[in-house]
Amino acid sequence: MPAGYVHFGVGDKWIEADGKLPDGTPVRFVYGDSAKGDDGKDSVEERGRKLAEVLSEASRWEAGLFGEYRHKSLTISFLDFEELYHPLVAGWNTIVMNMEFAGKNDEPIPATQDMLVHELAHTWLEAIDSKDGDAYVEEAIPTYLQWAWLEKHSHKDLAAKYRDQIKEIQTNGWERTGPYGVSGPGLYGLRRLVGDTALEQTLKDWLPAHAGKPAAWNDFRTTMEKNSGKNLEEFFGAWFPPQSTGRTQPSDKILWPGWSRN
């Protein structure tokens, strides 16, 4: 059993397999019930293996941003939480993914590879303590990396995705939209403002500068200002206001710059 691997469960409704990251870090895969369902869907194991196909490329890409992998092992569990019994894994070197989650009107939405990219980023970035429970520190970068991965891996038009996301936020209400909802478009908008090089350098600087100590999202802003040479106080204040003050719609100048229009 790999170092740091903790696995609790009842029954025998899962399969375990071993693998490695490109740097040799051992990976333990845990798959839920392997039987096909009556609905004709692939088994949890089959769906989990398809998601895991992206792991090697994603880990190389994230290592390019965050440095060498920080743990001696990694455990990924692909589960169907509709089952009565399921494994529970614990530790910062673990990822637990349900094969489906509830969307609008509770309709099931399948897990996707970009979600695994998000969760993988957490296993690096957990080394940074969020000051006062700052949710942007915890979720903004992993959420943006989902967007960047879709662009890199699936050639997704992120300007179109930005427009669609803004329209969805406007429908749902800015005041009811949390860090998950704004982090993708907010950091993509930031990238378009400061340029790819400044954003990438800030991502590379973020973990070494703050690992093992508390950090606030304002620290990310100041690092970005240093790397871009721009004053970003207005931009961050509009997109990432303190959670205690509530959220309102940014001005059109910030929300709809020239590149964002059709």
Phi and psi in degrees as GROMACS dihedral restraints (atoms count N, CA, C in turn):
[ dihedral_restraints ]
;  ai    aj    ak    al  type     phi  dphi    fc
    3     4     5     6     1   -60.2    20    10
    4     5     6     7     1   150.3    20    10
    6     7     8     9     1   -59.4    20    10
    7     8     9    10     1   137.7    20    10
    9    10    11    12     1    82.0    20    10
   10    11    12    13     1     4.9    20    10
   12    13    14    15     1   -93.8    20    10
   13    14    15    16     1   123.5    20    10
   15    16    17    18     1  -125.9    20    10
   16    17    18    19     1   125.9    20    10
   18    19    20    21     1  -137.2    20    10
   19    20    21    22     1   117.0    20    10
   21    22    23    24     1  -115.0    20    10
   22    23    24    25     1   140.0    20    10
   24    25    26    27     1  -171.8    20    10
   25    26    27    28     1   167.8    20    10
   27    28    29    30     1  -125.9    20    10
   28    29    30    31     1   131.1    20    10
   30    31    32    33     1    92.8    20    10
   31    32    33    34     1  -167.7    20    10
   33    34    35    36     1  -131.2    20    10
   34    35    36    37     1    37.8    20    10
   36    37    38    39     1   -96.7    20    10
   37    38    39    40     1    29.9    20    10
   39    40    41    42     1  -143.3    20    10
   40    41    42    43     1   162.4    20    10
   42    43    44    45     1  -120.9    20    10
   43    44    45    46     1   143.1    20    10
   45    46    47    48     1  -119.8    20    10
   46    47    48    49     1   143.6    20    10
   48    49    50    51     1  -144.9    20    10
   49    50    51    52     1   158.8    20    10
   51    52    53    54     1  -113.0    20    10
   52    53    54    55     1   151.0    20    10
   54    55    56    57     1  -155.2    20    10
   55    56    57    58     1  -169.4    20    10
   57    58    59    60     1  -145.5    20    10
   58    59    60    61     1   149.0    20    10
   60    61    62    63     1   -76.5    20    10
   61    62    63    64     1   164.3    20    10
   63    64    65    66     1   -56.9    20    10
   64    65    66    67     1   -26.4    20    10
   66    67    68    69     1   -85.6    20    10
   67    68    69    70     1     3.5    20    10
   69    70    71    72     1    96.3    20    10
   70    71    72    73     1    -6.3    20    10
   72    73    74    75     1   -59.6    20    10
   73    74    75    76     1   125.6    20    10
   75    76    77    78     1   -69.2    20    10
   76    77    78    79     1   141.4    20    10
   78    79    80    81     1  -123.0    20    10
   79    80    81    82     1   131.3    20    10
   81    82    83    84     1  -107.7    20    10
   82    83    84    85     1   121.7    20    10
   84    85    86    87     1   -98.6    20    10
   85    86    87    88     1   133.8    20    10
   87    88    89    90     1  -121.0    20    10
   88    89    90    91     1   122.4    20    10
   90    91    92    93     1  -114.5    20    10
   91    92    93    94     1   141.2    20    10
   93    94    95    96     1   -72.9    20    10
   94    95    96    97     1  -165.9    20    10
   96    97    98    99     1   -43.2    20    10
   97    98    99   100     1   124.3    20    10
   99   100   101   102     1   -87.2    20    10
  100   101   102   103     1    -3.5    20    10
  102   103   104   105     1   -79.6    20    10
  103   104   105   106     1   144.7    20    10
  105   106   107   108     1   -69.5    20    10
  106   107   108   109     1   143.7    20    10
  108   109   110   111     1   -82.4    20    10
  109   110   111   112     1   166.7    20    10
  111   112   113   114     1   -64.9    20    10
  112   113   114   115     1   -19.7    20    10
  114   115   116   117     1   -81.4    20    10
  115   116   117   118     1     1.4    20    10
  117   118   119   120     1    83.5    20    10
  118   119   120   121     1    -0.1    20    10
  120   121   122   123     1   -68.7    20    10
  121   122   123   124     1   152.2    20    10
  123   124   125   126     1   -60.3    20    10
  124   125   126   127     1   156.4    20    10
  126   127   128   129     1   -65.5    20    10
  127   128   129   130     1   164.5    20    10
  129   130   131   132     1   -57.7    20    10
  130   131   132   133     1   -40.0    20    10
  132   133   134   135     1   -62.1    20    10
  133   134   135   136     1   -46.0    20    10
  135   136   137   138     1   -63.8    20    10
  136   137   138   139     1   -43.2    20    10
  138   139   140   141     1   -67.7    20    10
  139   140   141   142     1   -40.3    20    10
  141   142   143   144     1   -63.6    20    10
  142   143   144   145     1   -40.9    20    10
  144   145   146   147     1   -64.1    20    10
  145   146   147   148     1   -36.3    20    10
  147   148   149   150     1   -65.3    20    10
  148   149   150   151     1   -40.7    20    10
  150   151   152   153     1   -64.2    20    10
  151   152   153   154     1   -40.2    20    10
  153   154   155   156     1   -71.8    20    10
  154   155   156   157     1   -11.8    20    10
  156   157   158   159     1   -58.8    20    10
  157   158   159   160     1   -24.1    20    10
  159   160   161   162     1   -86.0    20    10
  160   161   162   163     1    -7.8    20    10
  162   163   164   165     1   -62.0    20    10
  163   164   165   166     1   -45.8    20    10
  165   166   167   168     1   -62.1    20    10
  166   167   168   169     1   -48.9    20    10
  168   169   170   171     1   -64.8    20    10
  169   170   171   172     1   -41.7    20    10
  171   172   173   174     1   -65.0    20    10
  172   173   174   175     1   -39.9    20    10
  174   175   176   177     1   -69.5    20    10
  175   176   177   178     1   -35.5    20    10
  177   178   179   180     1   -63.3    20    10
  178   179   180   181     1   -44.3    20    10
  180   181   182   183     1   -63.1    20    10
  181   182   183   184     1   -46.3    20    10
  183   184   185   186     1   -70.6    20    10
  184   185   186   187     1   -32.0    20    10
  186   187   188   189     1   -64.3    20    10
  187   188   189   190     1   -31.7    20    10
  189   190   191   192     1   -65.5    20    10
  190   191   192   193     1   -25.6    20    10
  192   193   194   195     1   -91.9    20    10
  193   194   195   196     1   -41.1    20    10
  195   196   197   198     1  -111.3    20    10
  196   197   198   199     1    -3.4    20    10
  198   199   200   201     1    92.7    20    10
  199   200   201   202     1  -175.1    20    10
  201   202   203   204     1   -61.1    20    10
  202   203   204   205     1   153.6    20    10
  204   205   206   207     1   -61.8    20    10
  205   206   207   208     1   139.1    20    10
  207   208   209   210     1   -90.2    20    10
  208   209   210   211     1    -8.2    20    10
  210   211   212   213     1  -118.1    20    10
  211   212   213   214     1   159.9    20    10
  213   214   215   216     1   -81.8    20    10
  214   215   216   217     1   -12.6    20    10
  216   217   218   219     1  -158.9    20    10
  217   218   219   220     1   167.0    20    10
  219   220   221   222     1  -138.9    20    10
  220   221   222   223     1   136.0    20    10
  222   223   224   225     1  -120.5    20    10
  223   224   225   226     1   130.1    20    10
  225   226   227   228     1  -124.0    20    10
  226   227   228   229     1   122.3    20    10
  228   229   230   231     1  -109.3    20    10
  229   230   231   232     1   126.4    20    10
  231   232   233   234     1  -108.3    20    10
  232   233   234   235     1   114.4    20    10
  234   235   236   237     1  -131.0    20    10
  235   236   237   238     1   157.6    20    10
  237   238   239   240     1  -111.1    20    10
  238   239   240   241     1   104.3    20    10
  240   241   242   243     1   -74.6    20    10
  241   242   243   244     1     2.6    20    10
  243   244   245   246     1   -78.8    20    10
  244   245   246   247     1   -13.4    20    10
  246   247   248   249     1   -70.6    20    10
  247   248   249   250     1   151.0    20    10
  249   250   251   252     1   -67.0    20    10
  250   251   252   253     1   -40.4    20    10
  252   253   254   255     1  -117.3    20    10
  253   254   255   256     1   140.5    20    10
  255   256   257   258     1  -153.6    20    10
  256   257   258   259     1   155.0    20    10
  258   259   260   261     1   -70.8    20    10
  259   260   261   262     1   156.5    20    10
  261   262   263   264     1  -127.4    20    10
  262   263   264   265     1   125.3    20    10
  264   265   266   267     1  -114.0    20    10
  265   266   267   268     1   149.8    20    10
  267   268   269   270     1  -134.2    20    10
  268   269   270   271     1   140.8    20    10
  270   271   272   273     1   132.2    20    10
  271   272   273   274     1   156.8    20    10
  273   274   275   276     1   -72.1    20    10
  274   275   276   277     1   -14.6    20    10
  276   277   278   279     1   -97.5    20    10
  277   278   279   280     1    33.8    20    10
  279   280   281   282     1  -129.5    20    10
  280   281   282   283     1   147.6    20    10
  282   283   284   285     1  -128.0    20    10
  283   284   285   286     1   131.5    20    10
  285   286   287   288     1  -121.8    20    10
  286   287   288   289     1   121.7    20    10
  288   289   290   291     1  -126.4    20    10
  289   290   291   292     1   127.3    20    10
  291   292   293   294     1   -80.2    20    10
  292   293   294   295     1   144.4    20    10
  294   295   296   297     1   -74.3    20    10
  295   296   297   298     1   -15.9    20    10
  297   298   299   300     1  -145.5    20    10
  298   299   300   301     1   155.9    20    10
  300   301   302   303     1  -141.9    20    10
  301   302   303   304     1   162.9    20    10
  303   304   305   306     1   -80.0    20    10
  304   305   306   307     1   126.9    20    10
  306   307   308   309     1  -100.8    20    10
  307   308   309   310     1  -151.5    20    10
  309   310   311   312     1   -63.2    20    10
  310   311   312   313     1   139.5    20    10
  312   313   314   315     1    58.5    20    10
  313   314   315   316     1    25.5    20    10
  315   316   317   318     1    61.9    20    10
  316   317   318   319     1    19.4    20    10
  318   319   320   321     1   -73.2    20    10
  319   320   321   322     1   136.0    20    10
  321   322   323   324     1   -68.7    20    10
  322   323   324   325     1   134.0    20    10
  324   325   326   327     1  -117.7    20    10
  325   326   327   328     1   128.5    20    10
  327   328   329   330     1   -72.0    20    10
  328   329   330   331     1   147.2    20    10
  330   331   332   333     1   -65.6    20    10
  331   332   333   334     1   149.0    20    10
  333   334   335   336     1  -127.9    20    10
  334   335   336   337     1   166.1    20    10
  336   337   338   339     1   -63.8    20    10
  337   338   339   340     1   -32.6    20    10
  339   340   341   342     1   -65.7    20    10
  340   341   342   343     1   -26.1    20    10
  342   343   344   345     1   -68.1    20    10
  343   344   345   346     1   -35.9    20    10
  345   346   347   348     1   -66.6    20    10
  346   347   348   349     1   -37.4    20    10
  348   349   350   351     1   -58.2    20    10
  349   350   351   352     1   -43.9    20    10
  351   352   353   354     1   -58.7    20    10
  352   353   354   355     1   -51.4    20    10
  354   355   356   357     1   -67.1    20    10
  355   356   357   358     1   -35.2    20    10
  357   358   359   360     1   -62.8    20    10
  358   359   360   361     1   -39.5    20    10
  360   361   362   363     1   -59.9    20    10
  361   362   363   364     1   -35.8    20    10
  363   364   365   366     1   -60.0    20    10
  364   365   366   367     1   -32.2    20    10
  366   367   368   369     1   -71.0    20    10
  367   368   369   370     1   -18.6    20    10
  369   370   371   372     1   -86.5    20    10
  370   371   372   373     1   -51.3    20    10
  372   373   374   375     1   -77.4    20    10
  373   374   375   376     1    -9.0    20    10
  375   376   377   378     1   -60.6    20    10
  376   377   378   379     1   -16.2    20    10
  378   379   380   381     1   -68.2    20    10
  379   380   381   382     1   -15.5    20    10
  381   382   383   384     1   -97.8    20    10
  382   383   384   385     1   124.9    20    10
  384   385   386   387     1   -85.1    20    10
  385   386   387   388     1   127.6    20    10
  387   388   389   390     1   -77.6    20    10
  388   389   390   391     1   124.8    20    10
  390   391   392   393     1   -71.1    20    10
  391   392   393   394     1   125.0    20    10
  393   394   395   396     1    58.1    20    10
  394   395   396   397     1    33.9    20    10
  396   397   398   399     1    66.2    20    10
  397   398   399   400     1    33.9    20    10
  399   400   401   402     1   -64.3    20    10
  400   401   402   403     1   108.4    20    10
  402   403   404   405     1   -68.7    20    10
  403   404   405   406     1   -26.0    20    10
  405   406   407   408     1   -65.1    20    10
  406   407   408   409     1   -40.7    20    10
  408   409   410   411     1   -59.2    20    10
  409   410   411   412     1   -38.6    20    10
  411   412   413   414     1   -79.0    20    10
  412   413   414   415     1   -37.6    20    10
  414   415   416   417     1  -118.3    20    10
  415   416   417   418     1   -19.5    20    10
  417   418   419   420     1   -63.5    20    10
  418   419   420   421     1   -49.7    20    10
  420   421   422   423     1   -67.9    20    10
  421   422   423   424     1   -48.5    20    10
  423   424   425   426     1   -56.4    20    10
  424   425   426   427     1   -36.9    20    10
  426   427   428   429     1   -69.2    20    10
  427   428   429   430     1   -42.2    20    10
  429   430   431   432     1   -62.5    20    10
  430   431   432   433     1   -38.0    20    10
  432   433   434   435     1   -62.4    20    10
  433   434   435   436     1   -27.6    20    10
  435   436   437   438     1   -60.0    20    10
  436   437   438   439     1   -44.5    20    10
  438   439   440   441     1   -63.1    20    10
  439   440   441   442     1   -48.9    20    10
  441   442   443   444     1   -61.9    20    10
  442   443   444   445     1   -35.6    20    10
  444   445   446   447     1   -68.0    20    10
  445   446   447   448     1   -40.8    20    10
  447   448   449   450     1   -61.6    20    10
  448   449   450   451     1   -36.9    20    10
  450   451   452   453     1   -68.8    20    10
  451   452   453   454     1   -45.0    20    10
  453   454   455   456     1   -70.2    20    10
  454   455   456   457     1   -44.5    20    10
  456   457   458   459     1   -93.8    20    10
  457   458   459   460     1   -33.3    20    10
  459   460   461   462     1  -117.9    20    10
  460   461   462   463     1     5.9    20    10
  462   463   464   465     1    56.0    20    10
  463   464   465   466     1    38.7    20    10
  465   466   467   468     1   -67.8    20    10
  466   467   468   469     1   136.9    20    10
  468   469   470   471     1   -78.7    20    10
  469   470   471   472     1   101.4    20    10
  471   472   473   474     1   -74.8    20    10
  472   473   474   475     1   -24.6    20    10
  474   475   476   477     1   -65.4    20    10
  475   476   477   478     1   -41.0    20    10
  477   478   479   480     1   -67.5    20    10
  478   479   480   481     1   -39.6    20    10
  480   481   482   483     1   -63.9    20    10
  481   482   483   484     1   -38.6    20    10
  483   484   485   486     1   -58.7    20    10
  484   485   486   487     1   -50.0    20    10
  486   487   488   489     1   -59.7    20    10
  487   488   489   490     1   -43.9    20    10
  489   490   491   492     1   -63.6    20    10
  490   491   492   493     1   -41.0    20    10
  492   493   494   495     1   -66.3    20    10
  493   494   495   496     1   -40.9    20    10
  495   496   497   498     1   -62.5    20    10
  496   497   498   499     1   -43.6    20    10
  498   499   500   501     1   -62.2    20    10
  499   500   501   502     1   -38.9    20    10
  501   502   503   504     1   -66.4    20    10
  502   503   504   505     1   -41.5    20    10
  504   505   506   507     1   -63.1    20    10
  505   506   507   508     1   -42.2    20    10
  507   508   509   510     1   -63.0    20    10
  508   509   510   511     1   -35.6    20    10
  510   511   512   513     1   -68.2    20    10
  511   512   513   514     1   -43.8    20    10
  513   514   515   516     1   -78.5    20    10
  514   515   516   517     1   -25.7    20    10
  516   517   518   519     1   105.8    20    10
  517   518   519   520     1   124.2    20    10
  519   520   521   522     1   -60.7    20    10
  520   521   522   523     1   -36.3    20    10
  522   523   524   525     1   -67.5    20    10
  523   524   525   526     1   -18.7    20    10
  525   526   527   528     1  -103.8    20    10
  526   527   528   529     1     8.1    20    10
  528   529   530   531     1  -101.6    20    10
  529   530   531   532     1   125.4    20    10
  531   532   533   534     1   -97.5    20    10
  532   533   534   535     1  -170.0    20    10
  534   535   536   537     1   -56.6    20    10
  535   536   537   538     1   -36.3    20    10
  537   538   539   540     1   -60.9    20    10
  538   539   540   541     1   -39.4    20    10
  540   541   542   543     1   -74.3    20    10
  541   542   543   544     1   -33.8    20    10
  543   544   545   546     1   -97.7    20    10
  544   545   546   547     1   -18.0    20    10
  546   547   548   549     1   -67.2    20    10
  547   548   549   550     1   -40.2    20    10
  549   550   551   552     1   -61.8    20    10
  550   551   552   553     1   -59.8    20    10
  552   553   554   555     1   -65.8    20    10
  553   554   555   556     1   -34.2    20    10
  555   556   557   558     1   -63.8    20    10
  556   557   558   559     1   -47.2    20    10
  558   559   560   561     1   -75.7    20    10
  559   560   561   562     1   -28.8    20    10
  561   562   563   564     1   -67.6    20    10
  562   563   564   565     1   -42.3    20    10
  564   565   566   567     1   -60.3    20    10
  565   566   567   568     1   -38.4    20    10
  567   568   569   570     1   -63.7    20    10
  568   569   570   571     1   -42.6    20    10
  570   571   572   573     1   -59.9    20    10
  571   572   573   574     1   -41.1    20    10
  573   574   575   576     1   -68.6    20    10
  574   575   576   577     1   -27.5    20    10
  576   577   578   579     1   -77.7    20    10
  577   578   579   580     1   -44.1    20    10
  579   580   581   582     1  -100.6    20    10
  580   581   582   583     1   -18.3    20    10
  582   583   584   585     1    99.5    20    10
  583   584   585   586     1   155.0    20    10
  585   586   587   588     1   -60.0    20    10
  586   587   588   589     1   -41.6    20    10
  588   589   590   591     1   -64.0    20    10
  589   590   591   592     1   -44.7    20    10
  591   592   593   594     1   -65.5    20    10
  592   593   594   595     1   -41.5    20    10
  594   595   596   597     1   -66.4    20    10
  595   596   597   598     1   -45.2    20    10
  597   598   599   600     1   -62.5    20    10
  598   599   600   601     1   -40.8    20    10
  600   601   602   603     1   -64.7    20    10
  601   602   603   604     1   -37.7    20    10
  603   604   605   606     1   -66.1    20    10
  604   605   606   607     1   -40.5    20    10
  606   607   608   609     1   -61.8    20    10
  607   608   609   610     1   -38.9    20    10
  609   610   611   612     1   -70.5    20    10
  610   611   612   613     1   -33.0    20    10
  612   613   614   615     1   -78.0    20    10
  613   614   615   616     1   -25.5    20    10
  615   616   617   618     1   -62.3    20    10
  616   617   618   619     1   -51.1    20    10
  618   619   620   621     1   -69.4    20    10
  619   620   621   622     1   -49.7    20    10
  621   622   623   624     1   -59.2    20    10
  622   623   624   625     1   -33.8    20    10
  624   625   626   627     1   -76.1    20    10
  625   626   627   628     1   -25.2    20    10
  627   628   629   630     1  -124.4    20    10
  628   629   630   631     1    -0.8    20    10
  630   631   632   633     1   -59.1    20    10
  631   632   633   634     1   132.7    20    10
  633   634   635   636     1    82.7    20    10
  634   635   636   637     1     9.4    20    10
  636   637   638   639     1  -148.9    20    10
  637   638   639   640     1   160.5    20    10
  639   640   641   642     1   -67.0    20    10
  640   641   642   643     1   145.0    20    10
  642   643   644   645     1  -142.0    20    10
  643   644   645   646     1   149.1    20    10
  645   646   647   648     1  -113.3    20    10
  646   647   648   649     1   160.0    20    10
  648   649   650   651     1   -63.4    20    10
  649   650   651   652     1   -25.2    20    10
  651   652   653   654     1   -62.3    20    10
  652   653   654   655     1   -28.7    20    10
  654   655   656   657     1   -66.4    20    10
  655   656   657   658     1   -35.7    20    10
  657   658   659   660     1   -65.1    20    10
  658   659   660   661     1   -41.0    20    10
  660   661   662   663     1   -60.7    20    10
  661   662   663   664     1   -46.8    20    10
  663   664   665   666     1   -65.6    20    10
  664   665   666   667     1   -35.5    20    10
  666   667   668   669     1   -65.4    20    10
  667   668   669   670     1   -41.6    20    10
  669   670   671   672     1   -64.8    20    10
  670   671   672   673     1   -39.4    20    10
  672   673   674   675     1   -62.7    20    10
  673   674   675   676     1   -40.1    20    10
  675   676   677   678     1   -63.0    20    10
  676   677   678   679     1   -42.8    20    10
  678   679   680   681     1   -78.9    20    10
  679   680   681   682     1   -23.2    20    10
  681   682   683   684     1  -103.3    20    10
  682   683   684   685     1   -21.0    20    10
  684   685   686   687     1    73.6    20    10
  685   686   687   688     1    16.5    20    10
  687   688   689   690     1  -114.2    20    10
  688   689   690   691     1   148.6    20    10
  690   691   692   693     1   -84.2    20    10
  691   692   693   694     1   116.8    20    10
  693   694   695   696     1  -112.7    20    10
  694   695   696   697     1    14.7    20    10
  696   697   698   699     1   -61.1    20    10
  697   698   699   700     1   -43.1    20    10
  699   700   701   702     1   -66.0    20    10
  700   701   702   703     1   -42.5    20    10
  702   703   704   705     1   -62.6    20    10
  703   704   705   706     1   -49.3    20    10
  705   706   707   708     1   -67.2    20    10
  706   707   708   709     1   -35.9    20    10
  708   709   710   711     1   -63.3    20    10
  709   710   711   712     1   -33.2    20    10
  711   712   713   714     1   -79.5    20    10
  712   713   714   715     1   -44.6    20    10
  714   715   716   717     1   -84.8    20    10
  715   716   717   718     1   -34.9    20    10
  717   718   719   720     1  -128.9    20    10
  718   719   720   721     1    61.6    20    10
  720   721   722   723     1   -68.1    20    10
  721   722   723   724     1   156.7    20    10
  723   724   725   726     1   -53.0    20    10
  724   725   726   727     1   137.0    20    10
  726   727   728   729     1   -62.7    20    10
  727   728   729   730     1   -22.5    20    10
  729   730   731   732     1   -76.5    20    10
  730   731   732   733     1   -16.1    20    10
  732   733   734   735     1   -97.3    20    10
  733   734   735   736     1   -11.0    20    10
  735   736   737   738     1    84.5    20    10
  736   737   738   739     1   167.7    20    10
  738   739   740   741     1  -119.1    20    10
  739   740   741   742     1   136.3    20    10
  741   742   743   744     1  -127.1    20    10
  742   743   744   745     1   164.7    20    10
  744   745   746   747     1   -67.7    20    10
  745   746   747   748     1   130.9    20    10
  747   748   749   750     1   -63.0    20    10
  748   749   750   751     1   162.1    20    10
  750   751   752   753     1   -65.6    20    10
  751   752   753   754     1   157.9    20    10
  753   754   755   756     1   -59.9    20    10
  754   755   756   757     1   -32.6    20    10
  756   757   758   759     1   -58.6    20    10
  757   758   759   760     1   -39.3    20    10
  759   760   761   762     1   -85.6    20    10
  760   761   762   763     1   -38.8    20    10
  762   763   764   765     1   -77.4    20    10
  763   764   765   766     1   -35.4    20    10
  765   766   767   768     1  -126.2    20    10
  766   767   768   769     1    64.0    20    10
  768   769   770   771     1   -66.1    20    10
  769   770   771   772     1   169.8    20    10
  771   772   773   774     1   -54.3    20    10
  772   773   774   775     1   -39.9    20    10
  774   775   776   777     1   -66.6    20    10
  775   776   777   778     1   -20.9    20    10
  777   778   779   780     1   -84.3    20    10
  778   779   780   781     1   -10.1    20    10
  780   781   782   783     1   -87.7    20    10
  781   782   783   784     1   147.3    20    10
